Amino acid sequence: VNLSNNPELKAIRASLIDGMTSYMRNSRTQYGPGDIQRCAQILDEHLAAVQNAKSREEALSVVKTTVFKLNQLNERSVDLIETDQREQIASFIIKAGALLGFNGEHEDVTEKWREW
């Protein structure tokens, strides 16, 4: 399974980036284009890493690493991850794991570690 070509994951990622960019343009934000780009990069890195996982434990370790990176980014880039973005990012990570059979479609594997 090549997750980076999955239409649902591509749509979630595109919607997330578009939303962040639109909000940045129309509001006074503490974050800039580089922060949005870094968020996209973290999600891309997540897909690459989770595809290499051989077990649920390995997949959850990848999720934990991704969530920690996003926590740090969100702390630095105030308000980058708001409610809508939180839902989209969680959905992206959950969907990727579910497509690989590591978690259920409605199992929030991010909640334990996320601060956003």
All heavy atoms as an XYZ file, in Angstrom:
922
protein
N       0.847     -1.193      0.000
C       0.000      0.000      0.000
C       0.890      1.254      0.000
O       1.684      1.432      0.910
C      -0.918      0.034      1.251
C      -1.749      1.288      1.276
C      -1.787     -1.200      1.321
N       0.732      2.070     -1.015
C       1.475      3.329     -1.062
C       0.560      4.440     -0.544
O      -0.305      4.925     -1.270
C       1.947      3.623     -2.486
C       2.794      4.874     -2.545
O       2.860      5.641     -1.595
N       3.433      5.083     -3.668
N       0.745      4.801      0.709
C      -0.147      5.774      1.340
C      -0.097      7.150      0.698
O      -1.094      7.863      0.682
C       0.195      5.891      2.832
C      -0.062      4.655      3.684
C       0.332      4.934      5.126
C      -1.502      4.203      3.608
N       1.052      7.540      0.175
C       1.165      8.894     -0.383
C       0.300      9.072     -1.636
O       0.022     10.194     -2.036
C       2.615      9.257     -0.666
O       3.183      8.325     -1.552
N      -0.164      7.975     -2.227
C      -1.046      8.063     -3.389
C      -2.514      7.849     -3.036
O      -3.363      7.860     -3.922
C      -0.637      7.028     -4.451
C       0.665      7.404     -5.116
O       0.990      8.576     -5.232
N       1.414      6.406     -5.551
N      -2.807      7.642     -1.755
C      -4.189      7.396     -1.349
C      -5.027      8.669     -1.502
O      -4.688      9.708     -0.931
C      -4.226      6.904      0.105
C      -5.640      6.643      0.570
O      -6.342      7.563      0.978
N      -6.048      5.392      0.498
N      -6.122      8.600     -2.263
C      -6.936      9.798     -2.520
C      -7.514     10.444     -1.250
O      -7.568     11.665     -1.154
C      -8.062      9.293     -3.427
C      -7.699      7.922     -3.850
C      -6.616      7.423     -2.955
N      -7.935      9.632     -0.291
C      -8.501     10.199      0.946
C      -7.439     10.957      1.747
O      -7.686     12.051      2.246
C      -9.115      9.106      1.816
C     -10.430      8.580      1.292
C     -10.976      7.490      2.195
O     -11.668      7.845      3.176
O     -10.704      6.310      1.918
N      -6.261     10.363      1.867
C      -5.186     11.024      2.604
C      -4.736     12.295      1.881
O      -4.494     13.320      2.524
C      -4.003     10.073      2.801
C      -4.261      8.886      3.742
C      -3.068      7.942      3.748
C      -4.591      9.350      5.141
N      -4.656     12.232      0.560
C      -4.279     13.413     -0.220
C      -5.298     14.537     -0.025
O      -4.927     15.702      0.125
C      -4.168     13.056     -1.704
C      -2.917     12.276     -2.052
C      -2.980     11.747     -3.468
C      -2.222     12.645     -4.398
N      -1.993     12.014     -5.718
N      -6.584     14.169     -0.006
C      -7.645     15.167      0.160
C      -7.592     15.804      1.547
O      -7.740     17.031      1.683
C      -9.019     14.533     -0.084
N      -7.374     15.001      2.574
C      -7.288     15.534      3.946
C      -6.100     16.490      4.043
O      -6.221     17.596      4.573
C      -7.149     14.400      4.986
C      -8.418     13.540      5.037
C      -6.847     14.984      6.372
C      -8.257     12.242      5.829
N      -4.958     16.067      3.531
C      -3.742     16.886      3.590
C      -3.940     18.203      2.847
O      -3.588     19.274      3.340
C      -2.561     16.113      3.004
C      -1.226     16.823      3.084
C      -0.165     16.000      2.338
N       1.149     16.580      2.378
C       1.548     17.616      1.615
N       0.702     18.195      0.774
N       2.775     18.066      1.708
N      -4.510     18.136      1.647
C      -4.730     19.346      0.845
C      -5.690     20.302      1.547
O      -5.447     21.516      1.600
C      -5.277     18.969     -0.534
N      -6.755     19.773      2.112
C      -7.724     20.599      2.828
C      -7.089     21.260      4.048
O      -7.317     22.439      4.332
C      -8.917     19.733      3.245
O      -9.819     20.467      4.022
N      -6.272     20.508      4.767
C      -5.574     21.021      5.937
C      -4.666     22.184      5.561
O      -4.730     23.259      6.167
C      -4.750     19.902      6.578
C      -3.795     20.313      7.695
C      -4.575     20.723      8.930
C      -2.832     19.186      8.001
N      -3.831     21.982      4.551
C      -2.867     23.009      4.137
C      -3.608     24.233      3.588
O      -3.248     25.370      3.898
C      -1.873     22.426      3.101
C      -1.096     21.241      3.699
C      -0.933     23.515      2.592
C      -0.447     21.466      5.046
N      -4.639     24.001      2.797
C      -5.438     25.121      2.268
C      -6.064     25.932      3.399
O      -6.061     27.159      3.367
C      -6.539     24.613      1.332
C      -6.004     24.106      0.003
O      -4.809     24.341     -0.293
O      -6.780     23.473     -0.735
N      -6.603     25.241      4.389
C      -7.237     25.918      5.518
C      -6.253     26.756      6.316
O      -6.538     27.896      6.684
N      -5.087     26.191      6.582
C      -4.056     26.923      7.326
C      -3.594     28.145      6.535
O      -3.424     29.226      7.097
C      -2.856     26.018      7.616
C      -3.097     24.974      8.661
S      -1.623     23.905      8.826
C      -1.980     23.096     10.373
N      -3.408     27.966      5.241
C      -2.947     29.059      4.386
C      -3.989     30.163      4.298
O      -3.665     31.350      4.428
C      -2.610     28.522      2.973
O      -1.622     27.495      3.115
C      -2.079     29.612      2.076
N      -5.233     29.770      4.127
C      -6.325     30.740      4.033
C      -6.455     31.534      5.337
O      -6.596     32.763      5.322
C      -7.631     30.005      3.727
O      -8.711     30.880      3.770
N      -6.404     30.825      6.458
C      -6.519     31.493      7.756
C      -5.356     32.460      7.959
O      -5.544     33.579      8.431
C      -6.557     30.443      8.879
C      -6.835     31.053     10.230
C      -8.112     31.484     10.562
C      -5.818     31.194     11.165
C      -8.367     32.061     11.800
C      -6.065     31.764     12.404
C      -7.349     32.195     12.716
O      -7.588     32.773     13.935
N      -4.161     32.039      7.555
C      -2.972     32.886      7.700
C      -3.144     34.178      6.888
O      -2.798     35.256      7.350
C      -1.727     32.134      7.231
C      -0.439     32.922      7.361
S       0.949     32.088      6.570
C       0.486     32.196      4.843
N      -3.675     34.041      5.683
C      -3.838     35.208      4.808
C      -4.907     36.174      5.301
O      -4.818     37.372      5.069
C      -4.212     34.752      3.399
C      -3.051     34.170      2.651
C      -3.374     33.994      1.176
N      -2.274     33.348      0.498
C      -2.385     32.250     -0.240
N      -3.555     31.696     -0.428
N      -1.330     31.726     -0.807
N      -5.939     35.632      5.958
C      -7.096     36.446      6.333
C      -7.122     36.872      7.791
O      -8.057     37.521      8.227
C      -8.389     35.686      6.000
C      -8.511     35.404      4.520
O      -8.174     36.242      3.700
N      -8.971     34.216      4.182
N      -6.117     36.505      8.541
C      -6.096     36.823      9.970
C      -4.689     37.217     10.378
O      -3.733     37.014      9.644
C      -6.503     35.596     10.786
O      -7.726     35.079     10.348
N      -4.610     37.752     11.555
C      -3.275     38.009     12.115
C      -2.845     36.750     12.829
O      -3.387     36.412     13.878
C      -3.338     39.163     13.101
C      -3.544     40.480     12.427
C      -3.550     41.571     13.451
N      -3.747     42.830     12.763
C      -3.293     43.971     13.193
N      -2.632     44.035     14.320
N      -3.511     45.073     12.514
N      -1.905     36.067     12.247
C      -1.447     34.815     12.855
C      -0.020     34.961     13.347
O       0.697     35.859     12.934
C      -1.489     33.657     11.835
O      -0.614     33.975     10.747
C      -2.891     33.416     11.317
N       0.337     34.057     14.221
C       1.695     34.026     14.748
C       2.560     33.066     13.931
O       3.703     32.848     14.244
C       1.664     33.548     16.199
C       0.754     34.354     17.081
C       1.532     35.226     18.040
O       2.721     35.076     18.220
N       0.840     36.141     18.659
N       1.951     32.453     12.926
C       2.695     31.506     12.108
C       2.752     31.973     10.658
O       1.982     32.825     10.239
C       2.095     30.100     12.197
C       0.694     29.941     11.640
C       0.490     29.672     10.287
C      -0.428     30.052     12.458
C      -0.787     29.524      9.768
C      -1.703     29.896     11.949
C      -1.876     29.627     10.604
O      -3.132     29.467     10.092
N       3.714     31.408      9.928
C       3.897     31.797      8.537
C       3.944     30.597      7.617
O       3.747     29.460      8.057
N       4.227     30.838      6.341
C       4.261     29.765      5.350
C       5.232     28.634      5.709
O       4.956     27.471      5.433
C       4.713     30.466      4.067
C       4.430     31.908      4.272
C       4.506     32.149      5.753
N       6.347     28.979      6.333
C       7.320     27.953      6.719
C       6.758     26.974      7.737
O       7.084     25.781      7.709
N       5.901     27.477      8.626
C       5.282     26.607      9.635
C       4.290     25.646      8.975
O       4.216     24.473      9.328
C       4.578     27.450     10.697
C       5.542     28.355     11.437
O       6.598     27.858     11.883
O       5.254     29.561     11.558
N       3.546     26.163      8.012
C       2.590     25.316      7.285
C       3.351     24.247      6.498
O       2.978     23.073      6.501
C       1.718     26.174      6.341
C       0.878     27.158      7.164
C       0.835     25.287      5.461
C       0.152     28.209      6.339
N       4.436     24.662      5.869
C       5.265     23.731      5.098
C       5.842     22.645      6.011
O       5.888     21.470      5.649
C       6.380     24.505      4.412
C       7.132     23.732      3.374
C       8.102     24.633      2.613
O       8.542     25.675      3.099
N       8.441     24.226      1.409
N       6.269     23.030      7.198
C       6.818     22.067      8.155
C       5.741     21.068      8.592
O       6.013     19.873      8.732
C       7.418     22.789      9.366
C       7.975     21.851     10.424
C       9.170     21.034      9.918
N       9.583     20.078     10.924
C       9.851     18.785     10.697
N       9.798     18.304      9.471
N      10.184     17.979     11.669
N       4.525     21.539      8.798
C       3.421     20.657      9.172
C       3.196     19.622      8.071
O       3.074     18.427      8.341
C       2.148     21.464      9.418
S       0.748     20.453      9.942
N       3.169     20.078      6.818
C       2.992     19.169      5.682
C       4.130     18.159      5.620
O       3.914     16.963      5.369
C       2.909     19.965      4.387
N       5.340     18.623      5.880
C       6.517     17.747      5.863
C       6.413     16.677      6.950
O       6.723     15.509      6.716
C       7.775     18.590      6.055
C       9.054     17.809      6.016
C      10.277     18.694      6.299
O      10.157     19.848      6.711
N      11.448     18.143      6.073
N       5.957     17.066      8.126
C       5.796     16.105      9.231
C       4.788     15.030      8.827
O       5.002     13.835      9.082
C       5.365     16.820     10.533
C       6.519     17.670     11.075
C       4.899     15.812     11.584
C       6.122     18.619     12.211
N       3.706     15.434      8.184
C       2.698     14.454      7.759
C       3.247     13.532      6.675
O       2.982     12.321      6.690
C       1.434     15.174      7.278
C       0.687     15.966      8.357
C      -0.527     16.654      7.758
C       0.293     15.080      9.531
N       4.025     14.077      5.759
C       4.644     13.255      4.714
C       5.630     12.256      5.331
O       5.665     11.079      4.945
C       5.367     14.123      3.681
C       4.409     14.996      2.877
O       3.190     14.729      2.883
O       4.898     15.955      2.241
N       6.412     12.739      6.291
C       7.362     11.863      6.990
C       6.618     10.755      7.734
O       7.080      9.615      7.806
C       8.204     12.668      7.978
C       9.201     13.597      7.319
C       9.824     14.593      8.296
O       9.473     14.605      9.501
O      10.675     15.387      7.846
N       5.463     11.106      8.276
C       4.661     10.124      8.995
C       4.253      8.978      8.065
O       4.383      7.805      8.422
C       3.414     10.775      9.610
C       2.519      9.772     10.268
N       2.804      9.238     11.500
C       1.382      9.172      9.850
C       1.866      8.346     11.813
N       0.989      8.290     10.823
N       3.749      9.341      6.885
C       3.318      8.298      5.942
C       4.473      7.380      5.567
O       4.321      6.155      5.550
C       2.734      8.927      4.671
C       1.403      9.655      4.811
C       0.893     10.070      3.439
C       0.370      8.811      5.544
N       5.614      7.959      5.286
C       6.788      7.162      4.906
C       7.191      6.220      6.040
O       7.481      5.034      5.809
C       7.940      8.073      4.518
N       7.189      6.728      7.261
C       7.627      5.921      8.406
C       6.609      4.840      8.773
O       6.982      3.696      9.039
C       7.896      6.823      9.609
N       5.329      5.189      8.769
C       4.316      4.216      9.192
C       4.196      3.086      8.167
O       3.890      1.947      8.523
C       2.955      4.898      9.505
C       2.165      5.199      8.239
C       2.130      4.045     10.463
N       4.484      3.370      6.909
C       4.458      2.321      5.876
C       5.510      1.264      6.133
O       5.354      0.124      5.705
C       4.698      2.924      4.485
C       3.475      3.460      3.867
C       3.666      3.877      2.425
O       2.706      4.207      1.821
N       4.844      3.858      1.862
N       6.583      1.631      6.819
C       7.659      0.689      7.119
C       7.438     -0.077      8.419
O       8.212     -0.982      8.736
C       9.000      1.419      7.179
C       9.412      1.946      5.819
O       9.150      1.316      4.804
N      10.031      3.104      5.802
N       6.408      0.286      9.161
C       6.135     -0.400     10.427
C       5.722     -1.843     10.153
O       5.017     -2.139      9.185
C       5.037      0.333     11.195
N       6.178     -2.727     11.016
C       5.889     -4.152     10.849
C       4.845     -4.658     11.852
O       4.385     -5.787     11.757
C       7.176     -4.974     11.034
C       8.317     -4.568     10.129
C       8.128     -5.080      8.729
C       9.330     -4.844      7.872
N       9.265     -3.681      7.035
N       4.510     -3.811     12.837
C       3.563     -4.234     13.870
C       2.803     -3.018     14.389
O       3.176     -1.878     14.125
C       4.321     -4.879     15.038
O       5.132     -3.903     15.688
N       1.753     -3.285     15.139
C       0.985     -2.200     15.752
C       1.886     -1.374     16.678
O       1.805     -0.153     16.698
C      -0.203     -2.776     16.527
C      -1.011     -1.723     17.268
C      -2.190     -2.342     18.014
N      -2.768     -1.399     18.961
C      -3.698     -0.503     18.663
N      -4.151     -0.408     17.433
N      -4.175      0.308     19.590
N       2.756     -2.048     17.416
C       3.644     -1.348     18.340
C       4.557     -0.382     17.589
O       4.760      0.747     18.019
C       4.475     -2.343     19.156
C       3.690     -3.159     20.156
C       2.787     -4.224     19.522
O       3.142     -4.786     18.458
O       1.702     -4.482     20.082
N       5.116     -0.846     16.480
C       5.974      0.030     15.671
C       5.159      1.201     15.113
O       5.628      2.336     15.102
C       6.600     -0.744     14.509
C       7.776     -1.593     14.893
C       8.403     -2.268     13.674
O       8.486     -1.640     12.597
O       8.806     -3.437     13.799
N       3.958      0.914     14.646
C       3.103      1.967     14.087
C       2.767      3.006     15.152
O       2.797      4.213     14.885
C       1.830      1.366     13.496
N       2.467      2.545     16.366
C       2.150      3.486     17.451
C       3.367      4.308     17.839
O       3.231      5.486     18.213
C       1.578      2.742     18.660
C       0.162      2.198     18.481
C      -0.267      1.394     19.705
C      -0.830      3.307     18.186
N       4.532      3.736     17.741
C       5.757      4.487     18.005
C       5.928      5.604     16.968
O       6.337      6.722     17.305
C       6.947      3.531     17.979
O       8.141      4.246     18.172
N       5.609      5.318     15.722
C       5.659      6.329     14.664
C       4.641      7.436     14.954
O       4.947      8.629     14.837
C       5.387      5.696     13.277
C       5.198      6.764     12.213
C       6.513      4.746     12.895
N       3.433      7.046     15.358
C       2.393      8.034     15.698
C       2.880      8.934     16.826
O       2.755     10.161     16.751
C       1.067      7.335     16.099
C       0.078      8.334     16.692
C       0.449      6.621     14.901
N       3.455      8.340     17.852
C       3.956      9.105     19.000
C       4.996     10.122     18.546
O       4.931     11.300     18.925
C       4.554      8.157     20.032
C       5.072      8.837     21.277
C       5.624      7.803     22.258
C       6.150      8.448     23.510
N       6.686      7.453     24.457
N       5.949      9.702     17.726
C       6.985     10.598     17.215
C       6.367     11.741     16.413
O       6.727     12.911     16.579
C       7.983      9.813     16.340
O       8.611      8.818     17.156
C       9.039     10.720     15.741
N       5.415     11.412     15.550
C       4.742     12.425     14.731
C       4.006     13.425     15.606
O       4.109     14.640     15.405
C       3.760     11.754     13.741
O       4.500     10.892     12.872
C       2.999     12.781     12.936
N       3.265     12.927     16.576
C       2.491     13.810     17.458
C       3.424     14.720     18.255
O       3.155     15.915     18.407
C       1.555     12.994     18.381
C       0.925     13.875     19.450
C       0.465     12.308     17.551
N       4.547     14.192     18.735
C       5.508     15.029     19.461
C       6.069     16.132     18.568
O       6.235     17.268     19.003
C       6.631     14.194     20.064
C       6.258     13.451     21.330
C       7.096     12.492     21.846
C       5.071     13.713     22.004
C       6.767     11.809     23.019
C       4.733     13.032     23.168
C       5.586     12.086     23.672
N       6.373     15.788     17.306
C       6.863     16.809     16.369
C       5.801     17.891     16.154
O       6.116     19.084     16.111
C       7.223     16.178     15.024
C       8.478     15.361     15.019
C       8.701     14.760     13.629
C       9.883     13.835     13.583
N      10.017     13.207     12.247
N       4.555     17.470     16.020
C       3.460     18.429     15.823
C       3.233     19.264     17.089
O       2.932     20.460     17.000
C       2.175     17.709     15.410
C       2.196     17.132     13.990
C       1.043     16.149     13.798
C       2.152     18.234     12.948
N       3.377     18.647     18.259
C       3.263     19.390     19.517
C       4.297     20.519     19.562
O       3.983     21.658     19.905
C       3.490     18.473     20.728
C       2.335     17.541     21.004
O       1.233     17.705     20.467
N       2.576     16.540     21.829
N       5.546     20.176     19.211
C       6.626     21.178     19.228
C       6.362     22.284     18.213
O       6.540     23.462     18.510
C       7.969     20.514     18.922
C       8.490     19.656     20.035
C       9.805     18.970     19.649
O      10.030     18.633     18.492
N      10.660     18.763     20.641
N       5.936     21.896     17.014
C       5.643     22.881     15.975
C       4.515     23.806     16.412
O       4.607     25.024     16.266
C       5.257     22.168     14.670
C       4.836     23.075     13.513
C       5.991     23.976     13.077
C       4.327     22.240     12.342
N       3.476     23.241     16.984
C       2.329     24.049     17.400
C       2.682     24.982     18.550
O       2.164     26.085     18.644
C       1.152     23.152     17.786
C      -0.139     23.921     17.883
O      -0.484     24.684     16.989
N      -0.857     23.723     18.965
N       3.577     24.542     19.419
C       4.020     25.383     20.530
C       4.792     26.591     20.010
O       4.599     27.714     20.477
C       4.893     24.557     21.473
C       5.094     25.198     22.821
C       5.851     24.276     23.755
O       5.373     23.152     23.995
O       6.935     24.694     24.222
N       5.650     26.358     19.026
C       6.434     27.438     18.417
C       5.574     28.355     17.552
O       5.797     29.550     17.482
C       7.525     26.851     17.513
C       8.807     26.519     18.178
C       9.938     26.338     17.176
N       9.548     25.791     15.897
C       9.551     24.497     15.570
N       9.905     23.603     16.460
N       9.197     24.106     14.367
N       4.641     27.766     16.834
C       3.833     28.486     15.844
C       2.430     28.675     16.401
O       1.496     28.020     15.968
C       3.744     27.683     14.555
O       4.967     27.103     14.239
N       2.291     29.551     17.339
C       1.044     29.742     18.079
C      -0.176     29.705     17.157
O      -0.219     30.367     16.127
C       1.086     31.086     18.841
C      -0.192     31.315     19.612
C       2.291     31.119     19.755
N      -1.146     28.891     17.537
C      -2.438     28.779     16.851
C      -2.386     28.128     15.472
O      -3.341     28.230     14.706
C      -3.131     30.147     16.727
C      -3.469     30.742     18.078
O      -3.671     29.970     19.033
O      -3.535     31.979     18.180
N      -1.305     27.461     15.136
C      -1.244     26.772     13.850
C      -2.296     25.667     13.787
O      -3.001     25.520     12.804
C       0.148     26.169     13.623
C       0.352     25.384     12.327
C       0.280     26.320     11.126
C       1.693     24.663     12.344
N      -2.402     24.902     14.863
C      -3.352     23.795     14.897
C      -4.539     24.188     15.768
O      -4.477     24.138     16.989
C      -2.689     22.501     15.418
C      -1.475     22.149     14.553
C      -3.698     21.355     15.436
C      -0.662     20.960     15.049
N      -5.609     24.596     15.107
C      -6.865     24.942     15.770
C      -7.798     23.725     15.700
O      -7.404     22.666     15.222
C      -7.496     26.162     15.082
C      -6.704     27.439     15.257
C      -6.795     28.011     16.660
O      -7.729     27.669     17.412
O      -5.913     28.806     17.015
N      -9.040     23.886     16.115
C      -9.976     22.761     16.179
C     -10.113     22.017     14.851
O      -9.988     20.794     14.808
C     -11.363     23.247     16.645
O     -11.195     23.919     17.890
C     -12.310     22.081     16.844
N     -10.355     22.746     13.763
C     -10.525     22.087     12.464
C      -9.264     21.334     12.066
O      -9.328     20.206     11.577
C     -10.863     23.101     11.364
C     -12.250     23.704     11.529
O     -13.037     23.166     12.331
O     -12.538     24.705     10.855
N      -8.118     21.964     12.268
C      -6.857     21.331     11.905
C      -6.580     20.104     12.779
O      -6.085     19.102     12.300
C      -5.692     22.323     12.013
C      -5.700     23.396     10.960
C      -6.701     24.507     11.239
O      -7.037     24.770     12.378
N      -7.172     25.144     10.183
N      -6.926     20.205     14.043
C      -6.746     19.068     14.950
C      -7.521     17.864     14.432
O      -7.000     16.758     14.360
C      -7.214     19.430     16.360
C      -7.096     18.266     17.338
C      -7.479     18.636     18.761
N      -8.843     19.093     18.859
C      -9.199     20.302     19.283
N      -8.291     21.190     19.657
N     -10.466     20.643     19.363
N      -8.769     18.097     14.044
C      -9.608     17.006     13.532
C      -9.014     16.424     12.248
O      -8.991     15.214     12.064
C     -11.028     17.499     13.276
C     -11.751     17.988     14.526
C     -11.818     16.948     15.629
O     -12.066     15.759     15.332
O     -11.614     17.300     16.803
N      -8.537     17.287     11.365
C      -7.980     16.817     10.093
C      -6.685     16.041     10.297
O      -6.483     14.993      9.672
C      -7.749     17.986      9.140
C      -9.042     18.588      8.626
C      -8.786     19.824      7.789
O      -8.109     20.749      8.221
N      -9.327     19.834      6.591
N      -5.814     16.543     11.151
C      -4.541     15.862     11.396
C      -4.787     14.505     12.057
O      -4.209     13.493     11.649
C      -3.595     16.733     12.249
C      -3.141     17.957     11.439
C      -2.393     15.914     12.722
C      -2.403     19.005     12.253
N      -5.649     14.480     13.069
C      -5.960     13.214     13.737
C      -6.560     12.232     12.728
O      -6.170     11.065     12.675
C      -6.906     13.440     14.911
N      -7.472     12.710     11.908
C      -8.109     11.874     10.896
C      -7.078     11.318      9.919
O      -7.126     10.144      9.535
C      -9.171     12.712     10.174
O      -9.623     12.085      9.028
N      -6.136     12.139      9.515
C      -5.064     11.747      8.588
C      -4.236     10.608      9.190
O      -3.985      9.588      8.546
C      -4.187     12.969      8.308
C      -3.066     12.752      7.340
C      -3.257     12.963      5.988
C      -1.807     12.369      7.776
C      -2.215     12.788      5.069
C      -0.760     12.197      6.878
C      -0.972     12.402      5.525
N      -3.812     10.786     10.433
C      -2.966      9.800     11.103
C      -3.743      8.500     11.354
O      -3.230      7.399     11.125
C      -2.395     10.382     12.416
C      -1.399     11.511     12.080
C      -1.740      9.296     13.270
C      -0.937     12.317     13.286
N      -4.993      8.628     11.809
C      -5.828      7.454     12.075
C      -6.094      6.683     10.781
O      -5.974      5.461     10.734
C      -7.157      7.875     12.743
C      -6.878      8.436     14.145
C      -8.139      6.710     12.798
C      -8.033      9.239     14.739
N      -6.445      7.400      9.719
C      -6.748      6.787      8.427
C      -5.533      6.029      7.897
O      -5.648      4.906      7.404
C      -7.188      7.865      7.440
C      -7.456      7.382      6.041
C      -8.536      6.379      6.033
C      -9.700      6.754      5.173
N     -10.663      5.648      5.132
N      -4.345      6.633      7.988
C      -3.126      5.965      7.509
C      -2.914      4.641      8.241
O      -2.646      3.608      7.616
C      -1.915      6.876      7.689
N      -3.059      4.662      9.552
C      -2.894      3.435     10.341
C      -3.961      2.399     10.031
O      -3.684      1.201      9.956
N      -5.186      2.862      9.826
C      -6.289      1.948      9.526
C      -6.094      1.284      8.162
O      -6.361      0.082      8.004
C      -7.619      2.705      9.570
N      -5.617      2.049      7.183
C      -5.374      1.478      5.850
C      -4.333      0.364      5.893
O      -4.370     -0.567      5.100
C      -4.913      2.572      4.880
C      -5.991      3.554      4.421
C      -5.362      4.751      3.718
C      -7.006      2.866      3.514
N      -3.421      0.458      6.847
C      -2.376     -0.556      6.999
C      -2.761     -1.651      7.993
O      -2.002     -2.585      8.220
C      -1.065      0.117      7.442
C      -0.463      1.085      6.425
C       0.687      1.862      7.045
C      -0.001      0.340      5.174
N      -3.917     -1.495      8.621
C      -4.399     -2.506      9.554
C      -3.823     -2.414     10.956
O      -3.913     -3.362     11.728
N      -3.257     -1.263     11.310
C      -2.639     -1.108     12.632
C      -3.596     -0.580     13.695
O      -3.327     -0.690     14.882
C      -1.419     -0.190     12.555
C      -0.281     -0.766     11.777
C       0.340     -0.034     10.784
C       0.187     -2.056     12.028
C       1.402     -0.559     10.058
C       1.244     -2.592     11.309
C       1.852     -1.840     10.318
N      -4.684      0.050     13.284
C      -5.674      0.573     14.228
C      -7.028      0.619     13.547
O      -7.122      0.514     12.325
C      -5.277      1.963     14.752
C      -4.998      2.964     13.659
O      -3.853      3.148     13.280
N      -6.028      3.626     13.136
N      -8.057      0.799     14.376
C      -9.410      0.905     13.838
C      -9.647      2.277     13.228
O      -8.961      3.243     13.550
N     -10.632      2.340     12.371
C     -10.998      3.576     11.661
C     -11.423      4.688     12.630
O     -11.264      5.861     12.340
C     -12.131      3.254     10.687
C     -12.461      4.342      9.727
C     -11.471      4.456      8.577
O     -11.059      3.428      8.017
O     -11.126      5.594      8.236
N     -11.965      4.300     13.788
C     -12.461      5.296     14.750
C     -11.657      5.286     16.046
O     -12.105      5.781     17.074
C     -13.945      5.055     15.032
C     -14.782      5.127     13.796
N     -15.050      6.311     13.156
C     -15.370      4.161     13.063
C     -15.785      6.076     12.088
N     -15.985      4.775     12.005
N     -10.472      4.743     16.000
C      -9.600      4.654     17.172
C      -8.604      5.810     17.143
O      -7.716      5.847     16.303
C      -8.855      3.311     17.128
C      -7.906      3.084     18.255
C      -7.109      1.792     18.092
O      -7.297      1.049     17.108
O      -6.261      1.548     18.965
N      -8.778      6.761     18.046
C      -7.887      7.930     18.042
C      -6.556      7.581     18.692
O      -6.399      7.661     19.911
C      -8.529      9.121     18.743
C      -7.716     10.398     18.554
O      -6.555     10.305     18.112
O      -8.238     11.476     18.844
N      -5.615      7.198     17.854
C      -4.290      6.792     18.327
C      -3.405      7.992     18.651
O      -2.289      7.826     19.146
C      -3.587      5.866     17.307
C      -4.286      4.515     17.236
C      -3.516      6.504     15.924
N      -3.884      9.211     18.404
C      -3.086     10.417     18.669
C      -3.361     11.010     20.046
O      -2.540     11.727     20.590
C      -3.372     11.521     17.631
O      -4.708     12.016     17.805
C      -3.183     11.020     16.220
N      -4.524     10.728     20.588
C      -5.019     11.433     21.769
C      -4.098     11.356     22.988
O      -3.937     12.330     23.714
C      -6.405     10.888     22.133
C      -7.126     11.715     23.152
C      -8.546     11.241     23.364
O      -8.852     10.074     23.072
O      -9.346     12.052     23.830
N      -3.484     10.208     23.170
C      -2.625      9.984     24.344
C      -1.473     10.988     24.433
O      -1.035     11.342     25.519
C      -2.072      8.561     24.287
C      -1.351      8.122     25.528
C      -0.661      6.769     25.406
C      -1.449      5.709     24.712
N      -0.785      4.378     24.728
N      -0.971     11.443     23.281
C       0.236     12.278     23.263
C       0.005     13.719     22.811
O       0.869     14.559     23.011
C       1.291     11.655     22.354
C       1.650     10.256     22.752
C       2.302      9.887     23.888
C       1.382      9.070     22.041
N       2.443      8.519     23.925
C       1.891      7.996     22.794
C       0.742      8.788     20.823
C       1.790      6.654     22.385
C       0.639      7.455     20.406
C       1.168      6.435     21.186
N      -1.112     13.992     22.214
C      -1.237     15.325     21.594
C      -1.614     16.417     22.575
O      -2.356     16.195     23.514
C      -2.187     15.292     20.413
C      -3.624     15.151     20.677
C      -4.377     15.274     19.357
N      -5.464     14.339     19.264
C      -6.709     14.647     19.536
N      -7.030     15.854     19.913
N      -7.644     13.725     19.449
N      -1.044     17.587     22.308
C      -1.307     18.781     23.118
C      -2.030     19.828     22.293
O      -2.241     20.937     22.741
C       0.029     19.341     23.633
C       0.753     18.378     24.541
C       2.172     18.796     24.850
O       2.612     19.872     24.393
O       2.849     18.047     25.557
N      -2.425     19.497     21.088
C      -3.129     20.426     20.220
C      -4.572     20.024     20.101
O      -4.972     18.938     20.346
C      -2.491     20.509     18.824
C      -1.781     19.278     18.351
C      -0.477     18.953     18.589
C      -2.304     18.188     17.588
N      -0.174     17.748     18.009
C      -1.282     17.256     17.391
C      -3.553     17.901     17.035
C      -1.452     16.063     16.685
C      -3.722     16.729     16.332
C      -2.691     15.825     16.161
